[in-house]
Amino acid sequence: MTAWVLWALVAGAGGDRIDLLVELQAPEACPPRARFEAELRARSEKLRIVDAPTAQAATVSLNITQEKKRFVGTSKVKTAMSGVTQRQFKSAQCETLIQAAALATSLLLDPEGTKTGEVTVSLEPRPVEPVDAGSPEPVVVVVDAGVPLVEPVDAGAPPVVVAEPVDAGAPASSPVQLELALGGGVTTAISGAIDPELQVSVALQWPRFRLALSPRYIVGRRVSSANGVAQYFAAGGRLDGLFSVPLGTVLRIEGGAQLSVLMVPVTGPEAEVPGRALGVLVAPGPFARVVVLVGSLRLALEGGLGVNLRAERYLIDGAGLVFTAPRLFGTVGLSVGWSF
């Protein structure tokens, strides 16, 4: 602590400039080193960018890598007195990450003079000021209460201070999300006419792929005749595999295929199969959704076509046709879901 105080007093007496050597390694998608240097100069008037290492100069090394759709940066600030201070930044935008790293570096080297609000960054090249090797200037390093403080040690083995990671953008989300939804609509799957339908969906949503299982219940009908009353309904499920295409931040289009399996019990006193009969319908086909994203809320308009692999027909003497499964049918519905 005594060394830090003496160093600050000497620096205050000898000048206000802080020599800083900048090193940047980043993907091509990131801004160039000149942008990082411009951000540093805009944050603090004391920082002077140099192009060669000197005994009294501080060094900031920023190494940025791209992991999937996010950028991860590791910043190491090295000074003659404090050793190495390391921080980590994460952001969906590389430009935002560089801005955060510049602000953190400036606060570490110039906590009193750093501009923490909005700044104007000029990308015009500035000449690098030469460093006078004959009259070295000390580096002023003042650390506030939120930054770890270490005692100066032998230059041969500088200590390393690892700070907590700083996220410069939105918090990272899991690549897989669970979605629960309730829906309703109409379908022509079991009668060729329009029948109401209810469903519950459980889905796993990757960034570009959705896999959903939806139990379904289709409200049937009652047919009266002189011989009695026949009725039918359907229960089963649908398996969807869809690919997603985002349109902005609140709209998403999903398209792919579905496989529908329905069990249709029919009760009729004079049916071709006496008593209760059960038909099993298996139907693949295309399926699509238009999804509106409101936070964790998912509002979806969905629809698809199905092709029954086997036709089913039930007749009642004196009443005629009760139930038929058409080869081609359609389904349209609305659903409301929540993602976790």
N, C-alpha and C positions, 0 to 999 in steps of 0.2 A: 504493500500500500504506500509506503514511504517513497519507493522508486517511482510509482505512478504520479504522486504529487509533485516530486522534484522534476520529473519529465514534463509535466504540464506547465510548471513555472518557467522552465528553460524555454519551452516552445513558445510560450506567451511573450517572453522577452525577445526571442530571436526572430519571430515572424509569424504570419498567419497562414502561409501556404503549406499544403500537405502534398508531397510528391507521391504519385500512385501509378504503379505499373499494372496494366490491365491485360489479362489473358482470358480468351474466350474460345471454347470448343463447342460447336452447336451444329445441328443438322442444317441442310440447305433451306428448309422451310422457315428457319429463324432469321430475324434481322441480323445484319452484320455487326462486327465489333464496334464500328463507328456509332451505332445506335446506343449500345451499352455505355460507351464513353460520354455521349451526349446526355444521356439520362443522369449520369453521375455529375457532370458539370452543372446541369440544371438544378440538381438537388442541393449542391453546396458550392459556394464561391471559393472556398479554401482549397478544393481539390485541384491539383495540377497534374495532368496526365503526362507521364514520361514514357519514352520508348526504349529505355535501357535500365536494367536493374542497378541500383546503387545501395550503399550500406544503409542509408537513412530512409530509403523509399519504402512505402508500404506496397504490398502486392495483393491483388484480388484475382483469383482464378475461378472462373465460372464454367463448369462442364455440364452441358445440357444433352440429354438423350431423349428419345421418343419411345414411349411404351404404349403400344396400341394407339389410342386417340388422345393421349395425354403426354405432356412434356414434363420431365423431371430434371431439375437442376440442382447441382451441389456447388455451393459457394464456399471458398476458403480465403479468408482475409488474414494475411501474415504481416506482422509488424516487428520491429526490432525489440520492442519491450514486452509485447503480450503474447508472442508466439503465434499460434494459428487458431482462428475462430471459424468453425464450420457450421453452415446452415443448409437446409434442404427446402426446396420450393417445388410445388406441383401446380399445374394449370393446364386447362384445355387449349389455351392460346400461348404461343411462345413469346409473343410481344408482351403479354401481361406478366409472364414469369420474369422477363428481363427488367421490367419496371419495378417489380417487387424486390428483385435482387439488388438493383441500384439503390433503392430507398433503404434497404437493410444495411448495405455497405456504407452509405453516407451517414446513417445514424450511428454506426459503430465508430467511424473515424471523426465525425463532426456532429456530435449530438446537439450542441447548442445552436449551430448555424444551419442545420439541415431544414429544408423546406418540405414539410410533410403533406401539404395540400396539393392542388393541381399546379403543374408547372408547364411552361412552354419549352418544348425541346426543339432545338435547332440542329438539323443534320448537316449544316454547312461545315466543311472541314476547317479545323483550326490548327495553326502551326503548333507543333509540340515544343514547349518551352525547354530550352537546354538546362541541364543540371550542372551547377558549378561544383566540381569535385573538390575545389580548394576550400570552400566554406559551406560544408554540409549543414542543412537545416534539420533540426529535430522534427519528428512526427508527433503531432498532438493527438493522443488517443485518450478520450474521456468516455467512460462507460457509465450508463445510467444504472439504476437499481435493478432493471429487468435483464441485464446482460451479465453472465458469469464473469467474475474477476479472478485472475490468476496471478500469482507472484512471478516476477521475472526470474528466469533461470539461465543456465549456461546456453549460449547460442548454439552449441553443438547438439543439444537435445531439447528443442522447443516444445512446450506442452501443447496439447490439442484440446480446445474447448468445443464440445459438441452441443449446439443449442437445439431446442425442440423444433421439429419441422414446421415450416410456415407454408400454408396453402394459399397460393395467390389467386386461385379461382374457385369454382364451385367444388364442394366436397365430392370425392370420388364415390361413385355408386357401384354396386355389385353388377357384374355383367349379366347376371340372371335375376329376373324379378318374378315373384309369384303374383298372379292376378286372379281375383275371385269376381264373378259377375252373375247378375240375374238378368234374364231376358225374356222376351215374348214376341210373338209374331204370328204368321200364318203360313200354311204349307198345303200342297196338294198331293202329299206323299201317299195317303192311304185311301183316297176316295176319288181323286181326279177333280174334286171341288175344293173350295177353300175351307180349311179347318183351323181353329185356333191352336196355338202351340206355346208351351212354357218350357224354359230350360234354365239350368244352373251350370256355369262354366268354371272349371279350374284350369289355369293355363300357366305355363312357364314361358317367359318372354326374354329372349336374348336380344342384343341390339338390333339384329336383322332377321330373326327367326322366332316364330311363335308355334308352340305345340299345346293344343287344348283338348280337353275331354269334357263333353257336355252331355250330361243326362237330360233326356227330353220326355215330355208328356204331351201327346196330341189328343185334344178333346174330340171324341167321336160323336156319333149320332144314334138316334133311335128310329127304327122303321116299324110301323104298325101294319098289320094285315088281319084278315079274318082268322087266320090260324094262330095269331099271337104277335108278340113284339120281339124284334131282333135289335141288337145294339152292338156297337163296336167302338174301340178306342185304340190307341197305340202308345207304347212306352218303350224306351230304349236309350240310345246314346249316339253321339257323333264325335269322331276324332278328326281334328283339323291340323294340318301342317301348312303354315303360311310364311311367306317372306315379306318383310316390311320395307317400305320406302318412305322415309320422312319427308314431309313438305313443310319446311319451317320448323318452328318449335312447338306448335300446338296441333298440327295435323299430320296424320300418318295413313298411308294406304297399304293394305295387306292383301295378298293374293296367293292362292295355292290350291290345295285339294282337300276334300273331306271324304270320310267313309261313314255312312249312316247305317245303323242296324236297328230295326224296329221289330217288336213283337206285337202282333195284332190279334187279340182274342175276340171272337165273334160268338155271341150267344143267340140262338134261334131255335124255335121249337121244331121247325120243318126244314132245317138247313140240309144241304147235301151231306155234310158230316153231322150226324145227330148230336144234340147237346152243345157243349162248348168246343169250339175249334180254335186253333192257334196257328197263325201264319207268321213266318219269320221273313222279313224283308231286308236284303243287303243291297246297298246302293252307293257306289262311289260317284264322284263328280267334282267339278270345280267349285271353289268357294272364295269369297272376297269380303273385305271389311273396309269401311272408312271410319277412322278413329279420331276423336277430338280429345286432346290431352289437357286437363285442367289440374295441375299439381299431381296428386296421386289418383285423381278421378279419371275414369276412362268412359267416354260416351261413344258407342259404336252403332253404326248402321251396317247390317250384314245381310248377305244374300248369296244363294248358290243354286246349282242345278244338281239333280241326282238321277241316276239311271238304275232302276230296279233290275237286278239280275234275274229275277223270276216274277212272273205275273201271278196274282192271287185273285180268285173270284169266289164269291159266296152268294147263293141264291136261296130264296124262300118260296115254297109253293104258294101261289096265290098273291105274293108280294113282289115277285120279280127280283131284280138285282139289288143286293144290299151293299156289297162291298167289292171294290176292285182296286188293285194296285197298278197304276199306269206305269208304262216303261220309263217315261220321262216326267219328272215333276220339279217344281220350284219351291224355294223357301226364302222368305223375307222376314227380317226381325230387327228389333232394337234391343240393346243391352246396356246396362250400367255396371261398371266394375271398379274395383279398387286394387291398386298395385302395392306390393310390400317389398 
